Amino acid sequence: MLIFSYKLKEEDRFRIKRDLWEQIGEQKIDIIIVRDESDPFTRIVLKEAVLL
């Protein structure tokens, strides 16, 4: 899961992961929080991503 945000921090990532676990059970979900599309990794992910 790729999340664009200037406000979310690392502890928010853990909260999101915990909330997802409570809703859908144990799943392998990577959560990445970025500010914008400037990072090359983010641009690669966006090419392959599915919009939710």
DSSP file (Angstrom, degrees, kcal/mol; ACC not computed):
  #  RESIDUE AA STRUCTURE BP1 BP2  ACC     N-H-->O    O-->H-N    N-H-->O    O-->H-N    TCO  KAPPA ALPHA  PHI   PSI    X-CA   Y-CA   Z-CA
    1    1 A M              0   0    0      0, 0.0    31,-3.2     0, 0.0     2,-0.6   0.000 360.0 360.0 360.0 123.0    0.0    0.0    0.0
    2    2 A L  E     -a   32   0A   0     29,-0.2     2,-0.5    31,-0.1    31,-0.2  -0.906 360.0-171.5-105.0 121.7    1.5    3.3   -1.1
    3    3 A I  E     -a   33   0A   0     29,-3.2    31,-2.8    -2,-0.6     2,-0.6  -0.954  13.7-150.7-119.1 127.0    0.3    6.3    0.8
    4    4 A F  E     +a   34   0A   0     -2,-0.5     2,-0.3    29,-0.2    31,-0.2  -0.862  39.1 137.4 -95.0 121.0    1.0    9.9   -0.1
    5    5 A S        -     0   0    0     29,-2.8    31,-0.1    -2,-0.6    -2,-0.1  -0.953  45.6-162.5-163.3 141.7    1.1   12.1    2.9
    6    6 A Y  S    S+     0   0    0     -2,-0.3    29,-0.1    29,-0.1    -1,-0.1   0.574  98.0  46.7 -93.1 -15.1    3.1   15.0    4.5
    7    7 A K  S    S+     0   0    0      2,-0.1    -1,-0.1    28,-0.0     2,-0.0   0.781  85.5  94.6-101.4 -31.1    1.5   14.4    7.9
    8    8 A L        -     0   0    0     26,-0.1     2,-0.2     4,-0.1    -3,-0.1  -0.351  53.4-168.2 -70.2 144.5    1.7   10.6    8.6
    9    9 A K    >>  -     0   0    0     -2,-0.0     4,-1.4     1,-0.0     3,-0.7  -0.623  40.7 -84.9-121.6-179.8    4.7    9.3   10.5
   10   10 A E  H 3> S+     0   0    0      1,-0.3     4,-1.6     2,-0.2     3,-0.2   0.866 125.9  55.4 -58.0 -40.5    6.1    5.8   11.2
   11   11 A E  H 3> S+     0   0    0      1,-0.2     4,-1.7     2,-0.2    -1,-0.3   0.814 103.7  56.2 -65.7 -28.2    3.8    5.2   14.2
   12   12 A D  H <> S+     0   0    0     -3,-0.7     4,-2.7     2,-0.2    -1,-0.2   0.872 101.9  56.6 -67.8 -36.8    0.8    5.9   11.9
   13   13 A R  H  X S+     0   0    0     -4,-1.4     4,-2.3     1,-0.2    -2,-0.2   0.914 107.3  48.2 -60.4 -42.9    2.1    3.1    9.6
   14   14 A F  H  X S+     0   0    0     -4,-1.6     4,-2.4     2,-0.2    -1,-0.2   0.882 111.2  50.7 -65.1 -38.7    1.9    0.7   12.5
   15   15 A R  H  X S+     0   0    0     -4,-1.7     4,-2.6     2,-0.2    -2,-0.2   0.917 110.7  48.6 -65.1 -43.3   -1.6    1.8   13.4
   16   16 A I  H  X S+     0   0    0     -4,-2.7     4,-2.6     2,-0.2    -2,-0.2   0.926 111.8  49.3 -62.2 -44.8   -2.8    1.4    9.8
   17   17 A K  H  X S+     0   0    0     -4,-2.3     4,-2.3     1,-0.2    -2,-0.2   0.910 112.0  48.5 -62.1 -42.6   -1.2   -2.1    9.6
   18   18 A R  H  X S+     0   0    0     -4,-2.4     4,-2.2     2,-0.2    -2,-0.2   0.920 111.3  49.7 -63.4 -44.0   -2.9   -3.0   12.9
   19   19 A D  H  X S+     0   0    0     -4,-2.6     4,-1.6     1,-0.2    -2,-0.2   0.903 111.0  49.4 -62.9 -41.4   -6.3   -1.7   11.8
   20   20 A L  H  X S+     0   0    0     -4,-2.6     4,-3.2     1,-0.2     5,-0.4   0.912 109.0  52.9 -62.6 -41.8   -6.0   -3.7    8.5
   21   21 A W  H  X S+     0   0    0     -4,-2.3     4,-1.8     1,-0.2    -2,-0.2   0.899 108.7  49.9 -60.6 -40.8   -5.1   -6.8   10.4
   22   22 A E  H  < S+     0   0    0     -4,-2.2    -1,-0.2     1,-0.2    -2,-0.2   0.838 117.5  40.8 -66.3 -32.3   -8.2   -6.4   12.6
   23   23 A Q  H  < S+     0   0    0     -4,-1.6    -2,-0.2    -5,-0.2    -1,-0.2   0.874 133.8  14.2 -84.9 -40.5  -10.4   -5.9    9.5
   24   24 A I  H  < S-     0   0    0     -4,-3.2    -3,-0.2     1,-0.3    -2,-0.2   0.386 101.3-121.8-121.5   2.7   -9.0   -8.5    7.1
   25   25 A G     <  -     0   0    0     -4,-1.8     2,-0.5    -5,-0.4    -1,-0.3  -0.263  61.6 -17.6  84.4-174.8   -6.8  -10.8    9.2
   26   26 A E  S    S+     0   0    0     -4,-0.1     2,-0.3    -2,-0.1    -5,-0.0  -0.540  75.6 155.4 -73.8 116.8   -3.2  -11.6    8.8
   27   27 A Q        -     0   0    0     -2,-0.5     2,-1.2     2,-0.1    -2,-0.1  -0.948  51.4-108.1-137.3 154.8   -2.0  -10.7    5.3
   28   28 A K        +     0   0    0     -2,-0.3     2,-0.5     2,-0.0    -2,-0.0  -0.750  54.4 159.6 -85.6  97.9    1.3   -9.8    3.8
   29   29 A I        -     0   0    0     -2,-1.2     2,-0.5     2,-0.0    -2,-0.1  -0.981  28.8-154.4-126.6 121.4    0.8   -6.0    3.2
   30   30 A D        -     0   0    0     -2,-0.5     2,-0.5     2,-0.0    -2,-0.0  -0.810  10.3-160.1 -92.0 132.6    3.7   -3.6    2.8
   31   31 A I        -     0   0    0     -2,-0.5     2,-0.5   -29,-0.1   -29,-0.2  -0.963   9.9-178.3-117.8 122.0    2.8    0.0    3.7
   32   32 A I  E     -a    2   0A   0    -31,-3.2   -29,-3.2    -2,-0.5     2,-0.6  -0.979   9.5-161.1-122.6 126.8    5.0    2.7    2.3
   33   33 A I  E     +a    3   0A   0     -2,-0.5     2,-0.3   -31,-0.2   -29,-0.2  -0.936  19.5 167.8-110.4 121.4    4.4    6.4    3.2
   34   34 A V  E     -a    4   0A   0    -31,-2.8   -29,-2.8    -2,-0.6   -26,-0.1  -0.878  36.9-138.5-129.0 161.4    5.9    9.0    0.9
   35   35 A R  S    S-     0   0    0     -2,-0.3     2,-0.2   -31,-0.2    -1,-0.1   0.825  78.8 -22.0 -87.6 -35.1    5.5   12.7    0.4
   36   36 A D  S    S-     0   0    0    -31,-0.1     3,-0.5   -32,-0.1    -1,-0.2  -0.860  73.0 -82.9-158.6-170.5    5.5   12.8   -3.4
   37   37 A E  S    S+     0   0    0     -2,-0.2     6,-0.2     1,-0.2     9,-0.1   0.217  89.1 105.2 -92.2  14.5    6.5   11.0   -6.5
   38   38 A S        +     0   0    0      4,-0.1    -1,-0.2     5,-0.0     3,-0.0   0.778  56.9  87.1 -70.8 -27.0   10.1   12.3   -6.5
   39   39 A D  S  > S-     0   0    0     -3,-0.5     4,-1.8     1,-0.1     3,-0.2  -0.557  77.4-135.9 -75.6 133.9   11.7    9.0   -5.4
   40   40 A P  H  > S+     0   0    0      0, 0.0     4,-2.0     0, 0.0     5,-0.2   0.870 105.2  55.5 -57.4 -38.2   12.6    6.6   -8.2
   41   41 A F  H  > S+     0   0    0      1,-0.2     4,-2.5     2,-0.2     5,-0.2   0.912 105.9  51.7 -60.5 -42.7   11.1    3.6   -6.3
   42   42 A T  H  > S+     0   0    0     -3,-0.2     4,-2.4     1,-0.2    -1,-0.2   0.897 108.0  51.4 -62.0 -41.4    7.8    5.5   -5.9
   43   43 A R  H  X S+     0   0    0     -4,-1.8     4,-1.3     2,-0.2    -1,-0.2   0.889 110.1  49.3 -64.8 -38.5    7.6    6.1   -9.6
   44   44 A I  H  X S+     0   0    0     -4,-2.0     4,-1.0     2,-0.2     3,-0.3   0.930 111.0  49.9 -64.8 -45.2    8.2    2.4  -10.4
   45   45 A V  H >X S+     0   0    0     -4,-2.5     4,-1.4     1,-0.2     3,-0.8   0.913 106.3  55.7 -59.6 -43.4    5.5    1.4   -7.9
   46   46 A L  H 3< S+     0   0    0     -4,-2.4    -1,-0.2     1,-0.3    -2,-0.2   0.827 101.7  57.5 -61.4 -32.2    3.0    3.8   -9.4
   47   47 A K  H 3< S+     0   0    0     -4,-1.3    -1,-0.3    -3,-0.3    -2,-0.2   0.838 118.7  31.2 -65.9 -31.6    3.5    2.2  -12.9
   48   48 A E  H << S+     0   0    0     -4,-1.0    -2,-0.2    -3,-0.8    -1,-0.2   0.499  97.6 113.7-103.5  -7.3    2.5   -1.2  -11.5
   49   49 A A     <  -     0   0    0     -4,-1.4     2,-0.5    -5,-0.1    -3,-0.0  -0.208  57.9-137.9 -73.9 156.5    0.0   -0.2   -8.8
   50   50 A V        -     0   0    0      2,-0.0     2,-0.3     0, 0.0    -1,-0.1  -0.968  25.8-124.7-110.1 123.6   -3.7   -0.8   -8.6
   51   51 A L              0   0    0     -2,-0.5     0, 0.0     1,-0.1     0, 0.0  -0.512 360.0 360.0 -71.6 128.5   -5.7    2.3   -7.5
   52   52 A L              0   0    0     -2,-0.3    -1,-0.1     0, 0.0    -2,-0.0   0.393 360.0 360.0-102.6 360.0   -7.9    1.5   -4.5
